[in-house]
Amino acid sequence: MSLESTDESLQIRCHRFLDNLSWLCDYRTGGRTVSSIAVEETPQGPIYWLAANESPDKKVRDHLERILQQLDSLASSEEASAVELAIRRQSIQFSREKVKHYFRQLGKAVDQAKGRMDNQVSVKGGTAVPC
């Protein structure tokens, strides 16, 4: 593997990390809390820059800082699963209204699909039976 492809792979992973981190900071539907995160490397360590469609509020900054602190504290892979679970729980709680909205939307889509399936008929062994 060439150094260039390794750099490219690292860049792709970094972009994916920042995209996912941005997604965790978007806690409402409708686009107002859509955010973007960039990282600047400095001699003192990375600086994370947070931008949002509307100025990121303290709630978002606190959430992001908490996640970054947890990730920074990782020392072993055993800790990684616990930190991942903690971040997942915090992020779901942080975005609970958005999660509830998507849950309701999913429920409606499932109900509509069930209704369509109930109205369809398939032929099995020459006899028409409801799906």
BAROMI-514251 format. One record per residue (C-alpha): residue number from 1; x, y, z; residue in three letters. Coordinates in nm, 4 decimals, decimal comma. Each point is the difference from the previous one (the first is absolute). Layout:
N
<r k="NUM" px="X" py="Y" pz="Z" r="ala"/>
...
//
This chain:
131
<r k="1" px="0,0000" py="0,0000" pz="0,0000" r="met"/>
<r k="2" px="0,1423" py="0,3349" pz="-0,0997" r="ser"/>
<r k="3" px="0,0362" py="0,2945" pz="0,2346" r="leu"/>
<r k="4" px="-0,2366" py="0,1947" pz="-0,2245" r="glu"/>
<r k="5" px="-0,2789" py="-0,2593" pz="0,0296" r="ser"/>
<r k="6" px="0,0553" py="-0,0161" pz="0,3771" r="thr"/>
<r k="7" px="-0,0375" py="0,3787" pz="0,0226" r="asp"/>
<r k="8" px="-0,3117" py="-0,0198" pz="-0,2149" r="glu"/>
<r k="9" px="-0,1460" py="-0,2733" pz="0,2193" r="ser"/>
<r k="10" px="0,0743" py="0,2035" pz="0,3128" r="leu"/>
<r k="11" px="-0,1619" py="0,3044" pz="-0,1585" r="gln"/>
<r k="12" px="-0,3136" py="-0,2012" pz="-0,0855" r="ile"/>
<r k="13" px="-0,0218" py="-0,1332" pz="0,3567" r="arg"/>
<r k="14" px="0,0480" py="0,3508" pz="0,1389" r="cys"/>
<r k="15" px="-0,2770" py="0,1384" pz="-0,2240" r="his"/>
<r k="16" px="-0,2310" py="-0,2842" pz="0,1029" r="arg"/>
<r k="17" px="0,0780" py="0,0645" pz="0,3685" r="phe"/>
<r k="18" px="-0,0758" py="0,3722" pz="-0,0343" r="leu"/>
<r k="19" px="-0,3192" py="-0,0694" pz="-0,1976" r="asp"/>
<r k="20" px="-0,1211" py="-0,2413" pz="0,2680" r="asn"/>
<r k="21" px="0,0952" py="0,2416" pz="0,2752" r="leu"/>
<r k="22" px="-0,1953" py="0,2738" pz="-0,1791" r="ser"/>
<r k="23" px="-0,3001" py="-0,2290" pz="-0,0282" r="trp"/>
<r k="24" px="0,0080" py="-0,0589" pz="0,3780" r="leu"/>
<r k="25" px="-0,0220" py="0,3766" pz="0,0518" r="cys"/>
<r k="26" px="-0,3140" py="0,0372" pz="-0,2152" r="asp"/>
<r k="27" px="-0,2708" py="-0,0505" pz="0,2604" r="tyr"/>
<r k="28" px="-0,3132" py="0,1327" pz="-0,1748" r="arg"/>
<r k="29" px="-0,1793" py="-0,0654" pz="-0,3255" r="thr"/>
<r k="30" px="-0,0516" py="0,2833" pz="-0,2447" r="gly"/>
<r k="31" px="0,3599" py="0,1027" pz="-0,0684" r="gly"/>
<r k="32" px="0,0512" py="0,2721" pz="0,2600" r="arg"/>
<r k="33" px="0,2472" py="-0,2073" pz="0,2036" r="thr"/>
<r k="34" px="0,1857" py="-0,1561" pz="-0,2947" r="val"/>
<r k="35" px="0,3649" py="0,0376" pz="0,0839" r="ser"/>
<r k="36" px="0,3422" py="-0,0411" pz="-0,1498" r="ser"/>
<r k="37" px="0,3275" py="-0,0616" pz="0,1792" r="ile"/>
<r k="38" px="0,3535" py="0,0639" pz="-0,1193" r="ala"/>
<r k="39" px="0,3222" py="-0,0780" pz="0,1782" r="val"/>
<r k="40" px="0,3132" py="0,2111" pz="0,0029" r="glu"/>
<r k="41" px="0,3280" py="-0,1603" pz="0,1023" r="glu"/>
<r k="42" px="0,2115" py="0,2214" pz="0,2269" r="thr"/>
<r k="43" px="0,3170" py="-0,0671" pz="0,2030" r="pro"/>
<r k="44" px="-0,2192" py="0,0000" pz="0,3137" r="gln"/>
<r k="45" px="-0,2371" py="-0,2578" pz="-0,1505" r="gly"/>
<r k="46" px="-0,3066" py="0,0020" pz="-0,2205" r="pro"/>
<r k="47" px="-0,2504" py="0,2851" pz="0,0027" r="ile"/>
<r k="48" px="-0,3536" py="-0,0938" pz="-0,1014" r="tyr"/>
<r k="49" px="-0,2009" py="0,2661" pz="-0,1814" r="trp"/>
<r k="50" px="-0,3776" py="-0,0306" pz="0,0216" r="leu"/>
<r k="51" px="-0,2413" py="0,1756" pz="-0,2368" r="ala"/>
<r k="52" px="-0,3782" py="-0,0332" pz="-0,0326" r="ala"/>
<r k="53" px="-0,2766" py="0,1397" pz="-0,2166" r="asn"/>
<r k="54" px="-0,0884" py="0,2092" pz="0,3035" r="glu"/>
<r k="55" px="0,2750" py="0,0888" pz="0,2441" r="ser"/>
<r k="56" px="0,0828" py="-0,3150" pz="0,2001" r="pro"/>
<r k="57" px="-0,1474" py="0,0400" pz="0,3455" r="asp"/>
<r k="58" px="0,1663" py="-0,0907" pz="0,3295" r="lys"/>
<r k="59" px="-0,1893" py="-0,3297" pz="0,0073" r="lys"/>
<r k="60" px="0,1701" py="-0,1127" pz="-0,3229" r="val"/>
<r k="61" px="0,3443" py="0,1218" pz="0,1061" r="arg"/>
<r k="62" px="-0,0328" py="-0,1794" pz="0,3362" r="asp"/>
<r k="63" px="-0,1119" py="-0,3207" pz="-0,1705" r="his"/>
<r k="64" px="0,2907" py="0,0124" pz="-0,2458" r="leu"/>
<r k="65" px="0,2536" py="0,0758" pz="0,2750" r="glu"/>
<r k="66" px="-0,1294" py="-0,2914" pz="0,2095" r="arg"/>
<r k="67" px="0,0345" py="-0,2403" pz="-0,2942" r="ile"/>
<r k="68" px="0,3504" py="0,1218" pz="-0,0830" r="leu"/>
<r k="69" px="0,1095" py="-0,0304" pz="0,3642" r="gln"/>
<r k="70" px="-0,1310" py="-0,3560" pz="0,0132" r="gln"/>
<r k="71" px="0,1804" py="-0,0918" pz="-0,3206" r="leu"/>
<r k="72" px="0,3174" py="0,1645" pz="0,1259" r="asp"/>
<r k="73" px="-0,0084" py="-0,2103" pz="0,3157" r="ser"/>
<r k="74" px="0,0071" py="-0,3326" pz="-0,1839" r="leu"/>
<r k="75" px="0,2964" py="-0,2118" pz="0,1024" r="ala"/>
<r k="76" px="-0,1044" py="-0,3546" pz="-0,0916" r="ser"/>
<r k="77" px="-0,2416" py="-0,1857" pz="-0,2237" r="ser"/>
<r k="78" px="-0,1884" py="-0,1221" pz="0,3089" r="glu"/>
<r k="79" px="-0,0742" py="0,3611" pz="0,0829" r="glu"/>
<r k="80" px="-0,0962" py="0,0681" pz="-0,3611" r="ala"/>
<r k="81" px="-0,3251" py="-0,1967" pz="0,0175" r="ser"/>
<r k="82" px="-0,1021" py="0,1671" pz="0,3251" r="ala"/>
<r k="83" px="0,0784" py="0,3455" pz="-0,1415" r="val"/>
<r k="84" px="-0,1818" py="-0,0831" pz="-0,3237" r="glu"/>
<r k="85" px="-0,3072" py="-0,1068" pz="0,1967" r="leu"/>
<r k="86" px="0,0159" py="0,3143" pz="0,2154" r="ala"/>
<r k="87" px="0,0295" py="0,2237" pz="-0,3067" r="ile"/>
<r k="88" px="-0,2881" py="-0,1831" pz="-0,1693" r="arg"/>
<r k="89" px="-0,2241" py="0,0418" pz="0,3056" r="arg"/>
<r k="90" px="0,0935" py="0,3660" pz="0,0492" r="gln"/>
<r k="91" px="-0,0571" py="0,0768" pz="-0,3671" r="ser"/>
<r k="92" px="-0,3406" py="-0,1671" pz="-0,0080" r="ile"/>
<r k="93" px="-0,0986" py="0,1894" pz="0,3137" r="gln"/>
<r k="94" px="0,1427" py="0,3218" pz="-0,1470" r="phe"/>
<r k="95" px="-0,2027" py="-0,0480" pz="-0,3207" r="ser"/>
<r k="96" px="-0,3057" py="-0,1626" pz="0,1596" r="arg"/>
<r k="97" px="-0,2519" py="0,2247" pz="-0,1781" r="glu"/>
<r k="98" px="0,1582" py="-0,0775" pz="-0,3366" r="lys"/>
<r k="99" px="0,0132" py="-0,3732" pz="0,0833" r="val"/>
<r k="100" px="-0,3680" py="0,0061" pz="0,1046" r="lys"/>
<r k="101" px="-0,0894" py="0,1758" pz="-0,3247" r="his"/>
<r k="102" px="0,1799" py="-0,2611" pz="-0,2111" r="tyr"/>
<r k="103" px="-0,1546" py="-0,2794" pz="0,2086" r="phe"/>
<r k="104" px="-0,3478" py="0,1384" pz="-0,0712" r="arg"/>
<r k="105" px="0,0843" py="0,0347" pz="-0,3699" r="gln"/>
<r k="106" px="0,1244" py="-0,3584" pz="-0,0081" r="leu"/>
<r k="107" px="-0,3177" py="-0,1192" pz="0,1745" r="gly"/>
<r k="108" px="-0,2153" py="0,1747" pz="-0,2614" r="lys"/>
<r k="109" px="0,2018" py="-0,1539" pz="-0,2836" r="ala"/>
<r k="110" px="-0,0312" py="-0,3481" pz="0,1539" r="val"/>
<r k="111" px="-0,3773" py="0,0442" pz="0,0416" r="asp"/>
<r k="112" px="-0,0311" py="0,1130" pz="-0,3632" r="gln"/>
<r k="113" px="0,2063" py="-0,2969" pz="-0,1199" r="ala"/>
<r k="114" px="-0,2137" py="-0,2407" pz="0,2053" r="lys"/>
<r k="115" px="-0,3147" py="0,1521" pz="-0,1506" r="gly"/>
<r k="116" px="0,1363" py="-0,0450" pz="-0,3519" r="arg"/>
<r k="117" px="0,1029" py="-0,3581" pz="0,0761" r="met"/>
<r k="118" px="-0,3452" py="-0,0791" pz="0,1433" r="asp"/>
<r k="119" px="-0,1545" py="0,1207" pz="-0,3269" r="asn"/>
<r k="120" px="0,2274" py="-0,2102" pz="-0,2191" r="gln"/>
<r k="121" px="-0,0747" py="-0,3563" pz="-0,1009" r="val"/>
<r k="122" px="0,2457" py="-0,2750" pz="-0,0894" r="ser"/>
<r k="123" px="-0,0655" py="-0,3308" pz="-0,1649" r="val"/>
<r k="124" px="0,1200" py="-0,3108" pz="0,1841" r="lys"/>
<r k="125" px="-0,0767" py="-0,3425" pz="-0,1345" r="gly"/>
<r k="126" px="-0,2595" py="0,1373" pz="-0,2387" r="gly"/>
<r k="127" px="-0,2064" py="0,1625" pz="0,2780" r="thr"/>
<r k="128" px="-0,0038" py="0,3713" pz="0,0645" r="ala"/>
<r k="129" px="0,0852" py="0,0811" pz="0,3612" r="val"/>
<r k="130" px="0,0699" py="0,3340" pz="0,1664" r="pro"/>
<r k="131" px="0,3680" py="0,0821" pz="0,0658" r="cys"/>
//
